[in-house]
Structure formats: structure tokens, C-alpha cells
Amino acid sequence: MATKRSVGTLGDKDLRGKKVFLRADLNILLDDSQNITDDNCIRASVLSIKFLMAKGAKAILANHLA
């Protein structure tokens, strides 16, 4: 079984051509009219996704249901 590691500890050799399973909190807050009021969770995940893509990895995203 693979060892769980932090994204920041992975280098080019570890990621290039690999598929990386990334569990992210992508839940957003909506108001009564279903307008997005807070998308900070998604914005925070973008940094990790871009990091993985820049290193040549394919990011597989997963989110839990609230």
C-alpha cells in the first residue's frame, strides 16, 4: 500500500505521469436564493490542483457529501 504524503513533500520525479487522488473540501455556502456566498474552500484547493498539474500529474478530485 502506498504511503500517505503531503502534496508539498512531493517532487517532479514523484508526480510526473502519475494519477494523484486528492480529497478536497469543495463545499460552498449558499444563501436562501441559492447564490454562492463563500467559495473559499474551492479557491484554497486550486493551489494544490495547479501544483499537481505543474508537476505533470493528473489530479483526481474527491469531495465528501455534507
C-alpha positions as CSV (number, residue, x, y, z in Angstrom):
1,M,0.0,0.0,0.0
2,A,1.2,3.5,-0.8
3,T,2.3,5.8,2.0
4,K,0.2,8.9,2.6
5,R,2.2,12.0,1.8
6,S,1.6,15.7,1.8
7,V,1.4,17.4,-1.6
8,G,4.2,19.8,-0.6
9,T,6.7,17.0,0.0
10,L,6.3,15.5,-3.5
11,G,8.8,16.4,-6.2
12,D,8.8,16.1,-10.0
13,K,10.0,12.5,-10.0
14,D,7.2,11.5,-7.6
15,L,4.4,13.1,-9.7
16,R,5.3,13.2,-13.4
17,G,2.8,11.0,-15.2
18,K,1.1,9.8,-12.0
19,K,-2.5,10.0,-11.1
20,V,-3.0,11.6,-7.7
21,F,-6.1,11.2,-5.6
22,L,-6.9,14.5,-3.9
23,R,-9.6,14.7,-1.3
24,A,-10.6,18.3,-1.1
25,D,-13.3,20.2,0.8
26,L,-15.3,21.7,-2.1
27,N,-18.4,22.6,-0.2
28,I,-19.7,26.1,-0.8
29,L,-22.1,28.2,1.2
30,L,-25.4,29.3,-0.4
31,D,-27.9,31.9,0.6
32,D,-31.7,31.4,0.6
33,S,-31.7,32.2,-3.1
34,Q,-29.0,29.6,-3.9
35,N,-26.4,32.2,-4.6
36,I,-22.8,31.4,-3.6
37,T,-21.9,33.4,-0.6
38,D,-18.5,31.8,0.2
39,D,-16.3,29.8,-2.2
40,N,-13.1,29.9,-0.1
41,C,-12.9,26.1,0.1
42,I,-12.8,25.8,-3.7
43,R,-10.3,28.7,-4.0
44,A,-8.0,27.1,-1.5
45,S,-8.0,23.8,-3.4
46,V,-6.9,25.4,-6.6
47,L,-3.4,25.9,-5.3
48,S,-2.9,22.2,-4.8
49,I,-4.5,21.3,-8.1
50,K,-2.3,23.7,-10.0
51,F,0.8,22.4,-8.2
52,L,0.0,18.9,-9.2
53,M,-0.7,19.8,-12.8
54,A,2.6,21.8,-13.0
55,K,4.5,18.8,-11.8
56,G,2.9,16.7,-14.6
57,A,0.4,14.8,-12.5
58,K,-3.3,14.1,-13.3
59,A,-5.4,15.2,-10.3
60,I,-8.4,13.0,-9.4
61,L,-10.6,15.1,-7.1
62,A,-13.0,13.8,-4.5
63,N,-15.3,15.6,-2.1
64,H,-17.4,14.3,0.7
65,L,-21.1,14.9,0.8
66,A,-22.3,17.3,3.5
